[in-house]
Structures are given as structure tokens and as C-alpha cells.
Amino acid sequence: NVVPKTVKDLEGYTVGTGSGYKAESIMLADKKINVKSYTGNIAFTDLVQKKVDAFFLDFPIAAYYILGTGPGATPIPELKLLGDPIYIDDYFVGFKKTNPNSAILLPEINQCFAILKKNGTLKKIYTKWQLMNSLQAQIGVM
């Protein structure tokens, strides 16, 4: 029962993660970790059933599925989060580059996020949904 503080602490274990998650690319870079990638929430069932030793994932996903944070979320009482966040989560708003309004949308979206960060609204949102953690200040959520 080791509380991982770094990705290296996961070496020698079978660790689940979401396919396409930032966590997946971080773990795949370490060949000593047996990575099992999932596309659905069966991963949490596998963790409860001890088919994997741990699950490494992006914090908002963990907050929703494990802590039960957010609309429609149900906590999984058999699971708990361990340790502190290991990497910074960057969040994005996506739209098609071919959208004729994309040149206008991008600066407007960036301006909206700058305002939400500056006036404290983004921090209130993160706090409300239990997404605040020790690394959020590094992406400007203060």
C-alpha cells in the first residue's frame, strides 16, 4: 500500500487509465508501468475488483467518478484518491478551425477565461465542484 508521489512510484504495477487522457501519455512514457487503457467507466469496476492495482487519471474525471462531484455523479465508496496531483491539468475549449468565426471566437474565449480568472469566478467554479487542488494556481486559477 504505497501512496504514489511520482509516476515512477507506479513502476511494477498494473495501472489503469483513460484512453486519450494526459495521464495515459505520461504513463506510456515509462516502460516499467503495465498500462491498461480504458474507453469507458468499466475501469472503476476493474479497480474495485482488483483487476488493476491502481487507476491514474485526470483530476476532474476522478472528482466526478470517485468523489461523486457534479450533476448526476455518484461516488464510488470502495475507492479513494491517494496523494496529491502529480501533473497540471490544462483545460481547453474546442471548435473547428474551419469555422468561419474561429478567428473571432479564439480571442473572445481567451478574454472570457482571463476575466473569469481575474474576478475569481473560475476559482468559485473549481471550488464548487471540488476541482481545486494544489496545482490550479499554476494555470492561473487563484
C-alpha positions as a Markdown table, in Angstrom:
| # | Residue | x | y | z |
|---|---|---|---|---|
| 1 | Asn | 0.0 | 0.0 | 0.0 |
| 2 | Val | 2.3 | 2.7 | -1.3 |
| 3 | Val | 0.9 | 6.2 | -1.8 |
| 4 | Pro | 2.4 | 7.3 | -5.1 |
| 5 | Lys | 4.1 | 10.7 | -5.1 |
| 6 | Thr | 5.5 | 10.4 | -8.6 |
| 7 | Val | 4.8 | 8.4 | -11.7 |
| 8 | Lys | 8.0 | 6.4 | -11.0 |
| 9 | Asp | 6.2 | 5.0 | -7.9 |
| 10 | Leu | 3.8 | 3.2 | -10.2 |
| 11 | Glu | 6.6 | 1.1 | -11.8 |
| 12 | Gly | 5.9 | -2.6 | -11.5 |
| 13 | Tyr | 2.2 | -2.2 | -11.1 |
| 14 | Thr | -0.7 | -2.7 | -13.5 |
| 15 | Val | -2.3 | 0.8 | -13.7 |
| 16 | Gly | -5.5 | 1.7 | -15.5 |
| 17 | Thr | -6.1 | 5.0 | -17.2 |
| 18 | Gly | -8.5 | 6.5 | -19.7 |
| 19 | Ser | -7.6 | 6.2 | -23.4 |
| 20 | Gly | -6.5 | 9.6 | -24.7 |
| 21 | Tyr | -6.1 | 11.1 | -21.2 |
| 22 | Lys | -3.0 | 13.1 | -20.4 |
| 23 | Ala | -2.3 | 10.5 | -17.7 |
| 24 | Glu | -2.1 | 7.8 | -20.3 |
| 25 | Ser | 0.6 | 9.6 | -22.3 |
| 26 | Ile | 2.6 | 10.2 | -19.1 |
| 27 | Met | 2.4 | 6.6 | -18.0 |
| 28 | Leu | 3.1 | 5.1 | -21.5 |
| 29 | Ala | 6.5 | 7.0 | -21.4 |
| 30 | Asp | 7.6 | 4.8 | -18.5 |
| 31 | Lys | 8.0 | 1.2 | -19.9 |
| 32 | Lys | 8.2 | -0.2 | -16.3 |
| 33 | Ile | 4.5 | 0.5 | -15.8 |
| 34 | Asn | 2.0 | -2.0 | -17.1 |
| 35 | Val | -0.6 | 0.4 | -18.5 |
| 36 | Lys | -4.2 | -0.7 | -19.2 |
| 37 | Ser | -6.1 | 1.9 | -21.1 |
| 38 | Tyr | -9.9 | 2.0 | -21.0 |
| 39 | Thr | -12.5 | 3.8 | -23.1 |
| 40 | Gly | -15.4 | 3.6 | -20.6 |
| 41 | Asn | -16.1 | 3.7 | -16.9 |
| 42 | Ile | -15.7 | -0.1 | -16.6 |
| 43 | Ala | -12.2 | 0.8 | -15.4 |
| 44 | Phe | -13.6 | 1.7 | -12.0 |
| 45 | Thr | -15.3 | -1.7 | -11.8 |
| 46 | Asp | -11.9 | -3.3 | -12.6 |
| 47 | Leu | -10.3 | -1.3 | -9.9 |
| 48 | Val | -12.9 | -2.3 | -7.3 |
| 49 | Gln | -12.5 | -6.0 | -8.4 |
| 50 | Lys | -8.7 | -5.6 | -8.1 |
| 51 | Lys | -8.1 | -6.4 | -11.8 |
| 52 | Val | -5.7 | -3.4 | -11.8 |
| 53 | Asp | -3.6 | -2.2 | -8.9 |
| 54 | Ala | -4.4 | 1.5 | -9.3 |
| 55 | Phe | -6.0 | 4.0 | -11.7 |
| 56 | Phe | -4.2 | 7.1 | -12.8 |
| 57 | Leu | -6.3 | 9.8 | -14.4 |
| 58 | Asp | -7.0 | 13.4 | -14.9 |
| 59 | Phe | -8.4 | 15.1 | -11.7 |
| 60 | Pro | -11.8 | 16.2 | -13.0 |
| 61 | Ile | -12.6 | 12.7 | -14.1 |
| 62 | Ala | -11.5 | 11.4 | -10.6 |
| 63 | Ala | -13.6 | 14.0 | -8.9 |
| 64 | Tyr | -16.7 | 13.1 | -10.9 |
| 65 | Tyr | -16.5 | 9.3 | -10.8 |
| 66 | Ile | -14.7 | 8.6 | -7.5 |
| 67 | Leu | -15.8 | 11.6 | -5.3 |
| 68 | Gly | -19.2 | 11.9 | -6.9 |
| 69 | Thr | -18.7 | 15.6 | -7.7 |
| 70 | Gly | -21.0 | 17.2 | -10.3 |
| 71 | Pro | -24.5 | 16.8 | -11.6 |
| 72 | Gly | -25.6 | 13.2 | -11.9 |
| 73 | Ala | -22.4 | 11.9 | -10.3 |
| 74 | Thr | -22.5 | 9.1 | -7.8 |
| 75 | Pro | -19.4 | 8.4 | -5.6 |
| 76 | Ile | -17.8 | 5.0 | -5.5 |
| 77 | Pro | -17.4 | 4.4 | -1.8 |
| 78 | Glu | -14.9 | 1.5 | -2.3 |
| 79 | Leu | -12.4 | 3.9 | -3.9 |
| 80 | Lys | -10.5 | 6.9 | -2.7 |
| 81 | Leu | -8.0 | 9.3 | -4.1 |
| 82 | Leu | -4.4 | 9.0 | -2.9 |
| 83 | Gly | -1.7 | 11.6 | -2.7 |
| 84 | Asp | -1.5 | 15.0 | -4.3 |
| 85 | Pro | -2.0 | 15.8 | -8.0 |
| 86 | Ile | 1.2 | 14.8 | -9.9 |
| 87 | Tyr | 0.7 | 17.0 | -13.0 |
| 88 | Ile | -1.1 | 20.1 | -14.1 |
| 89 | Asp | -4.4 | 19.7 | -15.9 |
| 90 | Asp | -4.8 | 22.2 | -18.8 |
| 91 | Tyr | -8.3 | 22.7 | -20.0 |
| 92 | Phe | -9.4 | 23.7 | -23.4 |
| 93 | Val | -12.5 | 24.9 | -25.4 |
| 94 | Gly | -12.5 | 23.3 | -28.8 |
| 95 | Phe | -14.1 | 24.4 | -32.1 |
| 96 | Lys | -13.4 | 23.7 | -35.7 |
| 97 | Lys | -10.6 | 25.7 | -37.3 |
| 98 | Thr | -12.6 | 25.7 | -40.5 |
| 99 | Asn | -15.4 | 27.6 | -38.7 |
| 100 | Pro | -15.6 | 31.0 | -40.4 |
| 101 | Asn | -15.9 | 32.6 | -37.0 |
| 102 | Ser | -12.9 | 30.9 | -35.4 |
| 103 | Ala | -10.6 | 34.0 | -35.8 |
| 104 | Ile | -13.2 | 35.9 | -33.8 |
| 105 | Leu | -14.0 | 33.1 | -31.3 |
| 106 | Leu | -10.5 | 32.4 | -30.1 |
| 107 | Pro | -9.6 | 35.8 | -28.8 |
| 108 | Glu | -13.1 | 36.2 | -27.3 |
| 109 | Ile | -12.9 | 32.8 | -25.5 |
| 110 | Asn | -9.4 | 33.6 | -24.2 |
| 111 | Gln | -10.7 | 37.0 | -23.0 |
| 112 | Cys | -13.6 | 35.3 | -21.2 |
| 113 | Phe | -11.2 | 33.0 | -19.4 |
| 114 | Ala | -8.9 | 35.8 | -18.5 |
| 115 | Ile | -11.9 | 37.7 | -16.9 |
| 116 | Leu | -13.1 | 34.6 | -15.1 |
| 117 | Lys | -9.6 | 34.0 | -13.6 |
| 118 | Lys | -9.1 | 37.7 | -12.7 |
| 119 | Asn | -12.5 | 38.2 | -11.0 |
| 120 | Gly | -12.4 | 34.9 | -9.0 |
| 121 | Thr | -15.3 | 33.3 | -10.8 |
| 122 | Leu | -13.2 | 30.4 | -12.1 |
| 123 | Lys | -11.9 | 29.7 | -8.6 |
| 124 | Lys | -15.5 | 29.7 | -7.3 |
| 125 | Ile | -16.5 | 27.2 | -10.0 |
| 126 | Tyr | -13.5 | 24.9 | -9.3 |
| 127 | Thr | -14.2 | 25.1 | -5.5 |
| 128 | Lys | -17.9 | 24.4 | -6.0 |
| 129 | Trp | -17.2 | 21.3 | -8.0 |
| 130 | Gln | -14.3 | 20.2 | -5.8 |
| 131 | Leu | -11.8 | 20.6 | -8.6 |
| 132 | Met | -9.4 | 23.0 | -6.7 |
| 133 | Asn | -6.1 | 21.3 | -5.9 |
| 134 | Ser | -2.6 | 22.4 | -5.2 |
| 135 | Leu | -1.7 | 22.8 | -8.8 |
| 136 | Gln | -4.5 | 25.0 | -10.0 |
| 137 | Ala | -2.6 | 28.3 | -9.2 |
| 138 | Gln | -0.1 | 27.3 | -11.9 |
| 139 | Ile | -2.7 | 27.5 | -14.6 |
| 140 | Gly | -4.0 | 30.8 | -13.2 |
| 141 | Val | -6.9 | 29.7 | -11.0 |
| 142 | Met | -6.3 | 31.7 | -7.8 |
